[in-house]
């Protein structure tokens, strides 16, 4: 004999919750189906009719009707299922983490999942899960370089201030040189790309000399002033500054952002700059070339033109570089500097404090 179906009466809050999860696209399908069942039960429909409408078994409707009557909305959640007992103890997890952080294998500089599994007596999939849980990635290694410039903070604030709030009636130029660019030719012809086959080139090459590119990036427009020279001396740098002076419109102050390279600070260069009162120099901190935006443009030049280029002479290399500059200046686009000086200094300080906490041996500076 069939028992009488449990009557379902909803409060306004419960009805709102159920209707929301029925309409919600990201709600789990199981939960939305249970919400539909309870809403139809609240309309007084029998379980058999609800089962026919929703395409489920009549017993399923009765189950969720009873669960809702007993526990209300909490009854619609799945009950806890203990599952299979753990086979890896907390001590074993701690051992894997400790070995990963503080030891290394005899035949390598870092652990792999299989070498760690062999050492600790667990499966390599278990090691992978433990490393994922603790965000451990022994196969990865990154580089860093902290500036030891005593005026690091002042220089960062000065240069970032130029980027984010440039002065009126002034042009801000990031100046640097990319030296020792090699004119490389492959020993055999490059095989072009074909359907199903990538472009192919020989691993060896023939050198045909080097060139040095001096470049000045206009921070406001993204346009580049560039010229190639055979050598990399103060003489060539001074000649390039004259090229920059000729390209800058008259009546504007000029702010140069550049590094502390020796050719930038010779007596002749300093005298030439001293005679131009409307020129101001902003030196980047030592070991902080990332503050100079022209370095970002150099990376673009390398990736797009030089890395896979084939040049049979220095003249051909120079022509290729200048053509790239001309193409870039047809539609220049400035780089957007987004981090303030305070954000940069706070990030560097956090890194320094973390490095000191890890005990790297030699204490690193903690910038204020």
N, C-alpha and C positions, 0 to 999 in steps of 0.2 A: 504494500500500500504506500502511496505517495504521501509524504508529510506536507503540511501547509508551508508554503514559501514564506521566508522571513520578510516582513515588510520593511522597506527602506524609505526613510524620511530624511531629507537633506536640509541642512542649515544653509543660509545664504553664503557663508564662507566656504563650506564644503562644495556647494554647487559651482561657485566661482573657480575653485581650484580644479575641479574635474573638467569644466568647460575649457579652461585655459590649456590644460594638458592634452585635450583632444585636438585643439587647434594648433598647438605648438609643433613646428616642423622638426625641431631637434629633440623632442621628447622620445624616449625609448618606445619602440612599437609595442612591447609588452605592457607598459604602463598606460599608454593611450587606449589600448584595447580594454583594459580593466576599467578605465574611466568610462568608456562607452557603455560597458555592461552595467555599471552602477547607475548611470544616468537613465538608462532604459528601465532598470529595476525601480527607480524612483517614480517613473511614470505609471507604475502599477502593472506592467506587462508581465506575463508568466515567463518562466525560465525557458520553456520550449520555444516560444515565439522569439525571444531574444536570441537564443541559439541559432534559430533559422535565419534571422536577419544578419547576424555577424559571422555566420559560417563556423561556429565552434560547437563543441559538445554541450549537451544540456547539463551534464555534471560540472563542467567548467563554470557555467553561469552560477550554479548553486554554490560552488566552492567560494567564489569571490563575493557572492551575496552574503554568505555566512561570515566570511572573514571581515567584511566591511561592517556588518552589524556588531561584531564583537570588538574590533579594534579601530573602527572608523578609518580615517585616511591612512594611518600607519599600517593597517592590514593589507593595503594594496602593494606594499613592498615585498620583495622576495625574502624569505626567511634565511637566516645564516646557515651556510653549508660548510661544515668543517673541512671536507675534502681529505686528500691524502696527508698523512702526518709528515712533518718535516724530516728529511734525512740529513740535512746539513745543519750542524749545531751553530750556536752563536760563537763559540770558541773557534770553530773552523773558519767562519766568516772573518773574524778578527785576525786570524793567522794569515789568511790570504791578503787582507788589506795591509797588515803590518809588513809582510814580506814585499809586497808591491812598492810600498813607500820607502822602505829602509834598506833593502838588499838588492842585489843584482845577480843574475846567473853567472857561472864561471866562464861561459863561452860567448857572452853577449853583453851589450851595454844596457839592455832593458829586457823585461819579461815579455813573453808572448803568452797567449791563453793556454797553449799546449805545454810550454815549459813550466808554467806555474801549476797547471793541473798535475803534471808528473811529479813536481816537487811536493805538493800538498796532499796528493792522493784523492782528488775529486775530479769530476769530469770537466772537460774544457768548456762545456756549456754552462756549468755552474760558475766557473771563473768569470765567464763573460757576463752572467747575470749580476754577480757581485760587483764587478767593475762598473757596470752600467748603473747600479744602484748608488754607488759612491762617486760617480763621475770620474773614474780613473781611466786614463788613456796613455799607457806607457809607450805606445808606438809613436806618439806625437811629441815633437820637440819644437819649441819656438825660440826666437832670438830676442834680445833686448839690449838697449844701451842707454844708460842714464847719464845725463849731462852733469859734469862736475863744475860747470861755470858758476863762479860765485855770484854773478849777476843774472842767474837763470830766471828768477821770478820777474825782475824788472824788464828783461828783454822779452819774455813771453807776453807780459801785459802791454808793452809798447807795440809789438808787431801785431798781435791779435787785435789790439785797438785800431790799428791802421786798417786791418781787413774788415772789421765789423762797423767802424765809423770813420771812413776816410775823410780827411780834411777837405774843405771847399777850395775850388780853383787849384787843384793839385792832382797829379797823377802818381799812383803808387805802382812801382815796377819791381817785380821779383827777378833778380839777376843771378845767374850762375853759369858755369861752363860744364859741358859734358866732354871730358877729354878722352883721348885714346880710343876714339871710335874707329874700329878696324874695317877696312875695305876687304871683305872676304869673298872669295870665289870658290865654288865647289870644284872638286877635282874631276867630276863627271857631270854631264848635263842633268838638270833637275827634271824629274818625270812628273808631268802635270797630273792633277786630279782627274779621275775618271769615275764613271758609275761603279760603285762597289770598291773603289780603291782610293786611298788618300794620296795627297801629294808626297813624293818621295825624293830624298836628297841624300847624298853621301855624308857619312859622319866626319870625314876629313875635309880640309879646305886649304886654300892657298891664300897667304896674306899679300896684299898689295899696298901696304902703308896705312897710316892713320891720319885722322883729322880731329880737330877740336871745334866744337860748336859752342859759341857764346850766345846766350839767349836772355831776353828780358820779357817777362810776361806782364801785361797790363791787367792788374787785378780787377778793374772795373769792367773792362770789355772782353777780356780773354784773348785779345790779339797779342801776337808774339813778334818781337824784333829779333832777328837772328842772323848770324854771319859765321862762316867757317874760316878757320885759320890753320896754317900748317903746324904752328907751335903754340905752346901754352905758357906765355910769359906775361910780365907786367906790361910789356910793350904792346902785345896784342890786346890785353884787357883795356888799356888806355885808348887804343884805336877803336875798340868796340864802344866805349863810353861816348866817344865823339859821334859814332853812328847813332847812338841813342839820343844824344842831344839834338842832332839834325832831324830826328823823327818826331820829337816831342813838340807840340805847338808852343809858340812863344806866349809868355805871360802866365805860365803855370809853374807852380812849385813842383819839384820832383823829389819823391821819396823813394830811395833805393833800399830794398831788402836783400841782403847778401850775407854770405858766411865770412869767416875770419881767415880765409886762405891767404897765404903770404903775398901772392900777386895782387891782392886787393888793397894792400896796405903799404906799398912801397912809397918812397919819398916823392917820386914824380906823380904818382896817382893822388897822393894826399895833397900835394900842391895844386894839382889841376882841380880837384874838388873844392879846395879852399877858396879858389878864385870865383866860384859859383855859389853865391850866398843862398840862392833859391834851391840848391840841392841839399838834401839831408840824407844821411846814411843811417840805416838801422841794421846792426849786426845781429845775426841769429846766435843763440848760445852754442857753445861747442857741443858737438855730438847731437845736434838737434836740427838736422837738415829737413826734417818733416815739417818745420815751420815755414819753409820756403816753398811757395806754391808752384814755382817753376819746376821743382822736382817732380811734381805730379804730371806736368806736361812732358818732361823727359821720359817718364815711364810710358806715356801714351805713344811718343815717338818710337821708342824701342819696340813696343808691342806691335804697332801697326806697320812700321816701315823697316826697322833695322834687324829685328830678330830673324826674319826669314828672307831678308834681302840678299841678293847676289850682286856684288860690285867688282868689276874687273880693274878698277883704278880708283885713286882718291878723287879725281875729278868727277867720275861717275857717281861716287858716294856723295860728294858735295852737292851735285846737281839734284840728286834724289832727296836729300835733306831739305834743300831750299824749295823744291817743288812741294814737299809736304807742308812747309811753313806757309807757302802761298795758298795752298788748298785750305789749310786751317783758318787763315785770315779772311777767306771769303765768307765764312759763316762762323765767326768766333763765338765762343760761349764761355763765360767766366765760371770759375769753380766757386761753389757756394760754401763759405766757411761757416759752420754751424755751432761750434763749441766756443764758449766764452773763455777768457783767460782763467777765471775762477774755477770753471769746470775742469779745465785742463790741469791746473795745479792741484785740485782736489783729487783727480784721478792719479796723478803721479805720486802724490803723498800716500794714497791708499796702497799703491804698489810698493812703495818703499817700506811702509810699515809692515806689510804682509811678508816681504822678503826678509826683513829683520826678525819677524816672529818665527819664520821657518828656519832661521839659523844658517844663513848662506855662508858663514865663515867671516867674510869681511863685511863690516857694517856699511850699508848704503845710506846716502843722505836722505833725510826726511825734510822735504821742503815745507816751509810754513804755509 
